[in-house]
C-alpha cells in the first residue's frame, strides 16, 4: 500500500491530497457506516491541546471530504479519560465540547458517540478479556485519526495506540495492570481494523502524551495510509523513534511477517528524509512536573507501563499545581509510588537514602504495598485531583501554609469546573507564539 506525506497549508485541499495520494477512499462506499476515531483523550480547556489531541481542523476536513464522497452515515467516536475532577457529566462529551468537535457535529449533522457509555462487546485478547465499543467493531469503514506524538510508556502514540480509546474504563486499566500493554495494543488492532489512518501532524508532541510534561512543536504535516502498520512506521521514523524498538509494532511485525524497511514502503508526496526529527520520548515525571518550580525533595519515579492514563493524568496535574503553589521548597525526600509492582525500596539509582515519606497513589499502588506501615495512602481509581492535592498539603505543608493553599486552591478548582478560571503553568507561555493557532480547535 501507499503512505502519503503532505504539507498542511491550512486548507482542506492538503487533506484531500493526502487521502487521494494514499488511495484512502478507494474502498469506501457511500452507504458505509463511517466512524471517525480522533485522539480526544483530554478536555483541552485545562491543558494546551497542541500535539495532544487531534485538531478540529483535521476532523472537520475529514467530515467535509466524506460528505463530498456521498457518505450519509458518519459518526465521531471517542472514550475519554474520566474522573480527574470527579465530574458528574460525561467526560467524553466535555472533551468534544472543549475541542470544538461538538460544533462540527452540529454543523454537518454528524453523530457523536461516547465509547464510555457502551454498548460493549467482550473480546479475548490472548487470554485477557476486554470490553470493546460495539460502535468501533460494527463500523463498515473506520478512519483512525491520531496525533503525531511520542509517549513515555510506548515510545510513540500513533494509529495503533489510538484505538485503546475504544475500550471501556476497566479494560483500559487492564491493559496496564496485566503488564502486557504493547502486546495487547497489537492484539486490539487485529480485532479492530482501521480502514484509513490519517496522522494529524499539524503539531507534534515531544515527551508525550500531554502538555504538562510534553512540549509541542508546529510541524504542518499530514500522514495518511490505508495500512496502519506502514503509517505508524513512517510516523515513528519522522519523530526520530526507531519503529523496530516500538514493542507493539515489533509484535505486529512478528505476527504478520511485516518489514521495518522504510525503503520498501511506497511513499508519495514529500520526501521523508526532509521531515525527520529527533524528538525525545523519555522523561522523569518529577523533573518535568516539579522542575519548573524548583521543588526539591519530592520525587515520582518512572512508573514503567503499569500506570494507567487516568491516574497518570490526575497525578501529573496535581504535581504541577502543587509545585506551582509551593515554589523552591524542599520536602526532604518524599516519594510517590503508583501502578502495579513498584515498591518503595526500588528507588532510582543514585538517589541515596530511602524516602522519608512515602505516598501510595491509586488503588493499584496501595494494593501493591498493602503491608507498608506509615505510608500516606491516596486511594481511588483514579483519585480525584482534589483528593490528591489535599493529601499532599496535609502531609508536606505546615498547617498555616496548608490552610492558605487550601483556601486559594479550592477557589481556583471551582473556577476550573465552572470554566471561569484557566490554570497557566510557566512552560505553557510558549503557546502564546503565533505558530500555535487556537482556531485549529
C-alpha positions as CSV (number, residue, x, y, z in Angstrom):
1,X,0.0,0.0,0.0
2,X,0.9,3.7,-0.1
3,X,1.7,6.2,2.7
4,X,1.3,9.9,1.7
5,X,3.2,12.8,3.2
6,X,1.6,16.1,2.5
7,X,2.4,19.6,3.9
8,X,-0.7,21.1,5.6
9,X,-1.3,24.5,4.1
10,X,-4.3,25.5,6.2
11,X,-6.9,24.3,3.6
12,X,-8.9,21.1,3.2
13,X,-7.1,20.7,-0.1
14,X,-4.0,19.4,1.6
15,X,-6.0,16.8,3.4
16,X,-7.8,15.8,0.2
17,X,-4.4,15.4,-1.5
18,X,-3.1,13.2,1.3
19,X,-6.1,10.9,1.1
20,X,-6.0,10.8,-2.7
21,X,-2.3,10.0,-2.9
22,X,-2.7,7.2,-0.4
23,X,-5.8,5.8,-2.1
24,X,-7.6,6.2,1.2
25,X,-11.2,6.3,-0.1
26,X,-10.8,3.7,-2.8
27,X,-12.7,1.0,-0.8
28,X,-15.2,3.5,0.8
29,X,-18.8,3.1,-0.3
30,X,-21.4,5.8,0.0
31,X,-23.7,3.7,2.2
32,X,-20.9,2.6,4.6
33,X,-21.3,3.4,8.3
34,X,-18.2,5.5,8.7
35,X,-16.7,6.0,12.2
36,X,-14.0,8.7,12.8
37,X,-11.8,7.9,15.8
38,X,-9.8,11.0,16.9
39,X,-7.4,11.2,19.8
40,X,-9.6,13.4,22.1
41,X,-8.5,11.8,25.4
42,X,-8.4,15.0,27.5
43,X,-10.5,18.1,27.8
44,X,-8.2,20.7,26.3
45,X,-9.5,23.8,28.3
46,X,-7.3,22.6,31.2
47,X,-4.2,21.9,29.1
48,X,-3.0,23.4,25.8
49,X,-4.2,20.9,23.2
50,X,-1.4,21.3,20.7
51,X,0.0,17.9,19.7
52,X,-2.0,16.3,22.5
53,X,-5.4,15.9,20.8
54,X,-6.5,15.7,17.2
55,X,-7.2,19.2,15.8
56,X,-10.8,20.0,15.0
57,X,-9.4,21.5,11.7
58,X,-8.5,18.0,10.5
59,X,-11.7,16.4,11.8
60,X,-13.8,19.0,10.0
61,X,-11.8,18.4,6.8
62,X,-12.4,14.6,7.0
63,X,-16.2,15.1,7.5
64,X,-16.3,17.5,4.6
65,X,-14.5,15.1,2.3
66,X,-16.7,12.2,3.4
67,X,-19.8,14.3,2.5
68,X,-18.3,15.2,-0.8
69,X,-17.8,11.5,-1.4
70,X,-21.5,11.0,-0.9
71,X,-21.3,9.3,2.6
72,X,-24.5,9.6,4.6
73,X,-23.8,7.7,7.8
74,X,-20.9,9.5,9.6
75,X,-20.1,9.2,13.3
76,X,-17.2,10.5,15.5
77,X,-16.4,8.3,18.5
78,X,-14.1,8.5,21.5
79,X,-13.8,7.3,25.1
80,X,-12.0,10.0,27.1
81,X,-10.3,9.6,30.4
82,X,-12.7,10.1,33.2
83,X,-12.6,11.1,36.9
84,X,-9.9,13.7,37.1
85,X,-12.1,16.3,38.7
86,X,-14.8,13.9,39.9
87,X,-17.1,15.2,37.2
88,X,-20.7,14.0,37.0
89,X,-21.1,15.0,33.4
90,X,-19.8,12.5,30.7
91,X,-16.1,13.4,30.2
92,X,-16.1,12.5,26.5
93,X,-18.9,15.0,26.0
94,X,-16.9,17.7,27.7
95,X,-13.9,16.8,25.5
96,X,-16.0,17.0,22.4
97,X,-17.2,20.4,23.5
98,X,-13.9,21.7,24.7
99,X,-12.0,20.9,21.4
100,X,-14.8,22.1,19.1
101,X,-15.8,18.7,17.8
102,X,-19.3,19.2,19.2
103,X,-19.7,22.3,17.0
104,X,-18.5,20.4,13.9
105,X,-21.0,17.6,14.6
106,X,-23.9,20.1,14.8
107,X,-22.7,21.9,11.7
108,X,-22.7,18.9,9.5
109,X,-25.2,16.6,11.2
110,X,-22.6,14.1,12.3
111,X,-23.4,11.8,15.2
112,X,-21.2,11.8,18.3
113,X,-20.6,8.5,20.1
114,X,-19.3,8.3,23.7
115,X,-17.5,4.9,23.9
116,X,-17.6,5.1,27.7
117,X,-21.3,4.6,27.8
118,X,-21.4,1.4,25.8
119,X,-22.7,-0.8,24.3
120,X,-19.6,-3.1,24.5
121,X,-18.6,-6.5,23.1
122,X,-16.3,-8.8,25.1
123,X,-13.2,-9.9,23.3
124,X,-10.5,-12.3,24.3
125,X,-7.1,-10.7,23.5
126,X,-4.6,-13.5,24.1
127,X,-6.2,-14.6,27.4
128,X,-7.1,-11.0,28.6
129,X,-10.8,-10.3,28.3
130,X,-11.7,-6.8,27.5
131,X,-14.8,-4.8,26.6
132,X,-14.6,-3.0,23.3
133,X,-17.1,-0.4,21.9
134,X,-19.7,-2.0,19.7
135,X,-19.7,1.1,17.5
136,X,-16.0,0.5,16.7
137,X,-16.5,-3.1,15.9
138,X,-19.6,-2.6,13.8
139,X,-18.4,0.3,11.6
140,X,-18.1,-0.5,7.9
141,X,-15.2,2.0,7.5
142,X,-13.1,3.2,10.4
143,X,-11.0,6.3,10.0
144,X,-8.3,6.4,12.7
145,X,-7.1,10.0,13.2
146,X,-4.3,10.1,15.9
147,X,-1.8,12.8,16.6
148,X,1.9,12.8,15.8
149,X,3.3,12.3,19.3
150,X,5.8,10.4,21.4
151,X,4.7,8.6,24.5
152,X,6.7,8.0,27.7
153,X,5.4,4.4,28.0
154,X,5.1,3.2,24.4
155,X,7.7,5.5,22.7
156,X,5.0,6.6,20.2
157,X,1.3,7.1,20.3
158,X,0.0,6.9,16.7
159,X,-2.6,4.8,14.9
160,X,-2.1,1.6,16.9
161,X,-2.3,3.2,20.3
162,X,-5.2,5.5,19.4
163,X,-7.6,2.5,19.3
164,X,-7.1,2.0,23.0
165,X,-9.8,4.7,23.3
166,X,-12.3,2.2,22.1
167,X,-12.1,0.2,25.4
168,X,-14.3,0.7,28.4
169,X,-12.7,2.2,31.6
170,X,-11.9,-1.1,33.2
171,X,-10.4,-2.6,30.1
172,X,-8.1,0.4,29.7
173,X,-6.8,-0.3,33.2
174,X,-6.4,-4.0,32.4
175,X,-4.0,-3.1,29.6
176,X,-1.7,-1.6,32.2
177,X,-2.2,-3.9,35.2
178,X,-1.7,-7.0,33.1
179,X,1.9,-5.9,32.3
180,X,1.2,-6.6,28.6
181,X,0.5,-3.1,27.4
182,X,2.2,-3.4,24.0
183,X,1.1,-7.0,23.1
184,X,-2.5,-6.0,24.0
185,X,-2.3,-2.9,21.8
186,X,-1.2,-5.2,18.9
187,X,-4.0,-7.7,19.5
188,X,-6.6,-4.9,19.8
189,X,-5.6,-3.7,16.3
190,X,-6.1,-7.2,15.0
191,X,-9.7,-7.1,16.4
192,X,-10.5,-3.6,15.2
193,X,-9.5,-2.9,11.7
194,X,-8.5,0.7,10.7
195,X,-9.5,1.2,7.0
196,X,-7.7,4.5,6.8
197,X,-5.2,6.2,9.1
198,X,-4.7,9.9,9.0
199,X,-2.0,11.1,11.4
200,X,-2.6,14.7,12.3
201,X,0.8,16.3,12.3
202,X,-0.2,20.0,12.3
203,X,1.6,19.8,15.7
204,X,3.8,17.1,17.1
205,X,4.4,16.4,20.8
206,X,7.7,15.6,22.4
207,X,7.7,13.7,25.8
208,X,4.0,13.0,25.4
209,X,1.2,12.1,25.9
210,X,0.2,15.5,27.3
211,X,1.4,19.1,27.5
212,X,2.1,19.1,31.3
213,X,5.4,17.3,30.7
214,X,5.3,17.2,26.9
215,X,6.5,20.0,24.6
216,X,4.5,20.7,21.4
217,X,6.1,21.8,18.1
218,X,4.5,23.1,14.9
219,X,5.0,20.6,12.1
220,X,2.3,21.2,9.4
221,X,2.2,17.6,8.2
222,X,-0.4,15.1,7.3
223,X,0.4,11.4,7.0
224,X,-2.2,9.0,5.5
225,X,-2.4,5.4,4.6
226,X,-4.9,2.5,4.4
227,X,-2.1,0.4,6.1
228,X,-1.9,1.2,9.8
229,X,1.4,-0.6,10.2
230,X,3.2,1.3,7.4
231,X,1.6,4.6,8.5
232,X,2.9,4.1,12.1
233,X,6.3,3.0,10.9
234,X,6.6,6.3,8.8
235,X,5.2,8.3,11.7
236,X,7.7,6.9,14.2
237,X,10.6,7.4,11.8
238,X,9.6,11.1,11.4
239,X,9.5,11.5,15.2
240,X,13.0,10.1,15.4
241,X,12.0,6.9,17.1
242,X,13.2,3.6,15.6
243,X,9.9,1.8,14.8
244,X,11.6,-1.6,15.4
245,X,12.0,-0.5,19.0
246,X,8.3,0.2,19.4
247,X,7.1,-3.0,21.1
248,X,3.5,-3.1,19.7
249,X,4.8,-2.6,16.2
250,X,7.5,-5.2,16.7
251,X,4.9,-7.6,18.0
252,X,2.6,-6.9,15.0
253,X,5.6,-7.3,12.6
254,X,6.4,-10.7,14.0
255,X,2.9,-11.9,13.9
256,X,2.2,-10.8,10.4
257,X,5.7,-11.1,8.9
258,X,6.0,-7.3,8.2
259,X,9.2,-5.5,7.5
260,X,10.5,-2.3,9.1
261,X,12.5,-1.5,5.9
262,X,11.4,2.1,5.2
263,X,12.7,1.9,1.6
264,X,10.2,-0.9,0.9
265,X,7.2,1.4,1.7
266,X,5.8,3.4,-1.2
267,X,5.8,7.0,-0.1
268,X,4.1,9.7,-2.1
269,X,4.3,13.4,-1.6
270,X,7.1,14.9,0.5
271,X,10.4,13.2,0.9
272,X,10.6,11.5,4.3
273,X,14.3,12.5,4.8
274,X,13.4,16.2,4.8
275,X,10.8,15.6,7.5
276,X,12.7,13.6,10.1
277,X,13.0,15.0,13.6
278,X,14.9,13.7,16.7
279,X,12.3,14.0,19.5
280,X,12.7,12.6,23.0
281,X,10.1,10.2,24.3
282,X,11.6,9.6,27.8
283,X,11.1,11.8,30.8
284,X,11.3,11.6,34.5
285,X,7.9,12.7,36.0
286,X,9.3,14.6,38.9
287,X,11.9,16.5,36.9
288,X,9.4,17.6,34.2
289,X,6.5,18.4,36.5
290,X,8.3,19.8,39.6
291,X,11.5,21.1,38.0
292,X,10.0,24.4,36.6
293,X,9.0,25.3,40.2
294,X,12.4,24.3,41.6
295,X,10.8,21.9,44.1
296,X,13.3,19.5,45.7
297,X,12.9,16.5,48.0
298,X,9.7,15.2,46.3
299,X,10.1,12.5,43.6
300,X,7.9,10.5,41.4
301,X,10.0,7.6,39.9
302,X,9.4,6.4,36.4
303,X,6.4,4.0,36.6
304,X,7.0,1.7,33.7
305,X,3.9,0.6,31.8
306,X,1.6,-0.2,34.8
307,X,0.4,3.4,35.5
308,X,-2.8,3.8,33.6
309,X,-3.7,7.1,31.9
310,X,-6.4,8.2,34.4
311,X,-4.1,8.0,37.4
312,X,-1.2,9.4,35.3
313,X,-3.1,12.4,34.1
314,X,-4.5,13.2,37.6
315,X,-1.1,12.9,39.3
316,X,0.7,14.9,36.7
317,X,-1.8,17.8,37.1
318,X,-1.7,17.5,40.9
319,X,2.2,17.6,41.0
320,X,2.2,20.6,38.6
321,X,-0.2,22.5,40.7
322,X,1.5,21.7,43.9
323,X,4.8,22.7,42.5
324,X,3.4,26.0,41.2
325,X,1.8,26.8,44.6
326,X,5.0,26.0,46.6
327,X,8.0,27.1,44.5
328,X,11.6,26.5,45.6
329,X,10.5,24.4,48.7
330,X,12.3,21.3,49.8
331,X,10.3,18.3,51.2
332,X,13.2,16.2,52.5
333,X,12.9,13.1,50.3
334,X,9.3,12.3,49.9
335,X,8.3,9.9,47.1
336,X,5.3,8.8,45.1
337,X,4.7,5.1,44.2
338,X,1.9,4.0,41.8
339,X,0.9,1.3,39.4
340,X,1.4,-2.4,39.9
341,X,4.6,-3.9,41.4
342,X,6.7,-0.7,42.0
343,X,7.9,-0.9,45.6
344,X,9.4,2.0,47.7
345,X,12.6,0.0,48.1
346,X,13.0,0.2,44.3
347,X,14.4,3.8,44.4
348,X,16.2,5.3,41.4
349,X,19.9,4.5,41.2
350,X,22.0,7.2,42.8
351,X,19.2,8.7,44.9
352,X,20.8,7.7,48.2
353,X,18.7,7.0,51.2
354,X,15.2,5.6,51.2
355,X,12.3,8.1,51.1
356,X,11.5,9.9,54.3
357,X,7.8,9.9,53.4
358,X,6.0,7.6,51.0
359,X,2.8,8.3,49.1
360,X,1.0,5.2,47.7
361,X,-1.1,6.6,44.8
362,X,-4.2,5.0,43.5
363,X,-5.8,1.6,44.3
364,X,-3.1,-0.3,42.4
365,X,-0.2,1.4,44.3
366,X,-2.0,0.8,47.7
367,X,-2.6,-2.8,46.9
368,X,0.9,-3.4,45.8
369,X,2.3,-2.1,49.1
370,X,-0.6,-3.0,51.5
371,X,1.8,-4.2,54.3
372,X,3.8,-0.9,54.3
373,X,3.3,1.0,57.5
374,X,3.1,4.8,57.9
375,X,2.6,5.4,54.2
376,X,0.2,8.1,53.0
377,X,-2.4,6.2,51.1
378,X,-4.3,8.1,48.4
379,X,-7.0,5.7,47.3
380,X,-9.2,5.9,44.2
381,X,-9.3,4.6,40.7
382,X,-8.2,7.2,40.0
383,X,-8.1,9.5,43.0
384,X,-9.6,12.9,42.2
385,X,-7.4,15.9,41.7
386,X,-8.9,17.4,44.9
387,X,-8.1,14.3,47.0
388,X,-4.6,14.2,45.7
389,X,-3.8,17.9,46.4
390,X,-5.3,17.7,49.9
391,X,-3.2,14.6,50.7
392,X,-0.1,16.5,49.5
393,X,-0.9,19.6,51.5
394,X,-1.7,17.7,54.7
395,X,1.4,15.6,54.6
396,X,4.0,18.1,53.4
397,X,3.0,21.6,54.5
398,X,2.8,23.4,57.8
399,X,-0.8,24.0,59.0
400,X,-0.8,27.8,58.3
401,X,0.6,27.2,54.7
402,X,-1.8,24.3,54.2
403,X,-4.9,26.4,55.1
404,X,-3.7,29.3,52.9
405,X,-3.2,27.0,49.9
406,X,-6.4,25.1,50.6
407,X,-8.4,28.3,50.5
408,X,-6.9,29.7,47.3
409,X,-6.7,26.4,45.5
410,X,-10.3,25.5,46.4
411,X,-11.5,28.7,44.7
412,X,-9.3,28.0,41.7
413,X,-10.6,24.4,41.3
414,X,-14.2,25.6,41.5
415,X,-13.3,28.1,38.8
416,X,-11.8,25.4,36.6
417,X,-15.0,23.3,37.0
418,X,-17.2,26.3,36.1
419,X,-14.9,27.2,33.2
420,X,-14.2,30.7,34.6
421,X,-10.6,30.1,35.6
422,X,-7.8,28.6,33.4
423,X,-4.7,27.3,35.0
424,X,-1.4,28.5,33.4
425,X,2.0,27.0,34.1
426,X,5.3,28.6,33.2
427,X,6.1,26.2,30.4
428,X,2.8,27.0,28.7
429,X,4.0,30.5,28.0
430,X,5.5,29.2,24.7
431,X,2.0,28.5,23.4
432,X,1.3,32.2,23.1
433,X,3.5,32.2,20.0
434,X,1.8,32.7,16.6
435,X,2.7,29.2,15.5
436,X,0.2,27.8,18.0
437,X,-3.2,28.6,16.4
438,X,-6.3,28.3,18.6
439,X,-8.6,28.3,15.6
440,X,-7.4,24.7,14.8
441,X,-9.6,23.6,17.7
